[in-house]
Amino acid sequence: MKQIFINLPVTDLEKSMNFYLQLGFTMNPLFTDEDQKCMIWCDQIYVMLQSKDFFGAYLKKPIVDLKKYQSASFTLPVESREKVNELIEHGIKAGGIEPVPMLDEGFMLLRSIEDLDGYTWGIIHLDMDKFTEVKGSV
């Protein structure tokens, strides 16, 4: 099985872990210790929240302040429009911000959330039946 582990340096591991739990991730204790928290979205997607010291021990480059600079963003699919709204609202309550307005194209609902360190996640629901009606068969 193919998997991806996304390593993110964070300022506060506990607060960041709580934020990701509120977004619907679960914590995997097998890959979790005092320096990193393993957060699972699904069997293929793992986010490794790492203390900045731990993260910086590999490559000796400065860590970018994502509150000031734009970086890659990530998008997570969910099963319904309601789930998009629910997860974004939970993320906001956990300290995240919604940096751009919601995008609703009928067949697709996309909302974005910025976490405590400035990483941006899109939460998307794509109705494939409506999408193929609008865009044609794929």
N, C-alpha and C positions, 0 to 999 in steps of 0.2 A: 504494500500500500504506500502511496506517495503522501507525504506530510510536509507541512511548512512550519518552522519555528521562527517567529518574528521576535527578535530581541530588542527591547525598548529600555533605555536608561530612564529611571524615574527618580524624583526627588524624595518621595515618601512612599516606601513599599506598602505599608499598611493602608494608607488612604487610597493609593492607586489600586490595590487589590480590591478594596471595597467598591470603588468606582466600576471596575470591570465586572464584579459580581452583579452590580445593579444593571449592567448592560446585558446580562444573560449568560456571561461566561461562568464556568465552574472552575474550582481550584483543584489541581492535581498535586497531592502531597508527595508523590514519588519524585518529582523534579523541583520541589520547593524546599528552601532552607532560609537562613537568615539573610542571604545575599540576593535571593531571587524567588519570585513567586510564579509558578506555572499556571497560566489561565487557559482553559480549553473552550473554544467555541464549538468545535465538532471534532470528529475523529481525525480530520486532516489539518485543522488549523489550531496551532498553539501560540500563545503570546507569552513570552518570557519577560516579565517585569523584573528588571535588575537594578540594584543600587548603582549609582553613577560610578562609585569607586570600583565595583566589581566589573561593570561594563567597560570602564576605561582601562582595566588591567590588560586587555587583549591588544587593542590598537592604541597607540599613544597619541591619538589625535584629539583635539578639543571637541567637546560635545556641544552641538548647536543648541541655542536657546530657541525652541520652537514657538515661544510666545512672541518672538521678534522676527523669525524667518520662516518661510514656507518650506515644506518638505513633502515627501511622498504622503499620500493618504491611502486609507484602506476602506474597503466597502464590504459589508456583511449582509447577505441575503436573509430575509425572514419570511415566514409563511403567510403573513397577512398585513394589510394596511394598519389594522389595530395594533399589531405587534410592533410595527415601526414606531407609532406614536407612544406606546407604552414604554419601550426601551429608551427612547429619547427623553421622556419625562423622568424616568428613573435616573438616567445619567445626569440630567440637570439637577435633580435633588441631591445627587452625590457630589456635586461641585463642578460638573462640566458646563460648557456653554454651547449654545447653538450658533455657530459663526456665520451661517448664511441662511436665507429663507428656504423653507420647504419647496421642493420641486414636485409638482403633481401634474403628470401628463395623462391621467386617466388610467392607462395601462401600467404606469409606473409611479410609485411614490418613493421619494428619496428625501431623507432628512439627515443632517450631519450633526455630529457632536464632537467637541474638542475636549480632550481629557485634561487632567490637572497639570500635565506637563506640555500641553500644546499639540499632542498627536490628534489628528483628525480622522474620524471614522464616519463613513456613510452607512446608514441603515436603510436598506432598500427592500421594497416588495415589488416584484415584477409579475404581473398577471400575463402568462404566456399566451393564453387564448385571446385576450384583448390585444396583446402585442402583435400577434400574427394577423389579426383582423386589420390593424392599422398599418403595419409595415409589410404585409404580404407573407407568404410562407417562407420559412427558413430552411 
